[in-house]
Amino acid sequence: MAQNDVRYLTPINIEIKKEKYCRFKKSGIRFIDYKDAGFLLKLVNEQGKILPRRLTGTSQKYQTRVNKAIKRARHIAVMPYVGDMLR
């Protein structure tokens, strides 16, 4: 065995990040319906906060549309402003 061989007891964890993509561009969605609360709940965390682009991978154009749809849904009481464990 050569001296420059390095052996590890446990394998090295190499983090492979998932490729982020805009789900709206990929599926061809142009209009985000603010009355569809089930779909909008996927873009909100347990406390009712809107998930940021860096987590969802949504493009800027569609993130503004998502924000507007969620705020409209909250205004007409389709979605709650503050969620106490929504999911």
C-alpha positions as CSV (number, residue, x, y, z in Angstrom):
1,M,0.0,0.0,0.0
2,A,1.4,3.4,-1.0
3,Q,1.7,6.1,1.6
4,N,-0.3,8.7,-0.4
5,D,-3.5,6.5,-0.4
6,V,-6.1,8.0,2.0
7,R,-8.8,5.7,3.3
8,Y,-11.9,6.9,5.1
9,L,-14.0,4.9,7.6
10,T,-17.1,6.6,6.3
11,P,-17.7,7.7,2.8
12,I,-17.3,11.4,2.2
13,N,-20.6,13.3,1.8
14,I,-20.6,15.1,-1.5
15,E,-23.6,17.4,-1.6
16,I,-25.3,17.3,-5.0
17,K,-27.8,20.2,-5.2
18,K,-31.0,19.6,-7.1
19,E,-31.4,21.7,-10.2
20,K,-33.9,24.5,-9.6
21,Y,-36.5,25.2,-12.2
22,C,-39.5,27.4,-12.6
23,R,-42.5,25.1,-12.4
24,F,-44.7,27.6,-14.3
25,K,-42.4,27.9,-17.3
26,K,-41.9,24.1,-17.4
27,S,-45.6,23.3,-17.4
28,G,-46.7,26.3,-19.5
29,I,-48.8,28.0,-16.9
30,R,-49.5,31.6,-17.8
31,F,-52.3,32.6,-15.4
32,I,-52.1,31.9,-11.6
33,D,-55.6,31.6,-10.3
34,Y,-56.0,33.3,-6.9
35,K,-59.1,31.3,-6.2
36,D,-57.2,28.0,-6.2
37,A,-56.2,27.8,-2.5
38,G,-54.9,24.2,-2.8
39,F,-52.3,25.2,-5.3
40,L,-51.3,28.4,-3.5
41,L,-50.8,26.5,-0.3
42,K,-47.8,24.7,-2.0
43,L,-46.1,28.1,-2.3
44,V,-46.6,29.0,1.4
45,N,-44.9,27.6,4.5
46,E,-46.6,26.3,7.6
47,Q,-46.9,29.7,9.2
48,G,-48.5,31.3,6.1
49,K,-45.4,33.1,4.8
50,I,-44.8,33.2,1.1
51,L,-41.7,31.1,0.1
52,P,-38.9,33.0,-1.5
53,R,-37.6,32.5,-5.0
54,R,-34.3,31.0,-3.8
55,L,-36.2,28.1,-2.3
56,T,-38.9,27.4,-4.9
57,G,-36.8,28.2,-8.0
58,T,-39.6,30.3,-9.5
59,S,-38.6,33.0,-12.0
60,Q,-39.0,36.6,-11.0
61,K,-41.9,37.2,-13.4
62,Y,-43.9,34.4,-11.9
63,Q,-42.9,35.1,-8.3
64,T,-44.5,38.5,-8.6
65,R,-47.7,36.9,-10.0
66,V,-47.6,34.3,-7.2
67,N,-47.3,37.1,-4.6
68,K,-50.1,39.0,-6.1
69,A,-52.4,35.9,-6.2
70,I,-51.6,34.9,-2.6
71,K,-52.3,38.5,-1.4
72,R,-55.6,38.6,-3.3
73,A,-56.6,35.2,-1.9
74,R,-55.9,36.4,1.6
75,H,-57.9,39.6,0.9
76,I,-61.1,37.7,-0.1
77,A,-60.6,35.2,2.7
78,V,-59.8,32.2,0.6
79,M,-56.4,31.8,2.4
80,P,-55.6,32.9,6.0
81,Y,-53.1,35.7,6.7
82,V,-51.6,33.8,9.5
83,G,-51.6,30.0,9.5
84,D,-51.2,28.0,12.6
85,M,-49.8,24.8,11.0
86,L,-51.6,25.0,7.7
87,R,-50.3,21.6,6.5
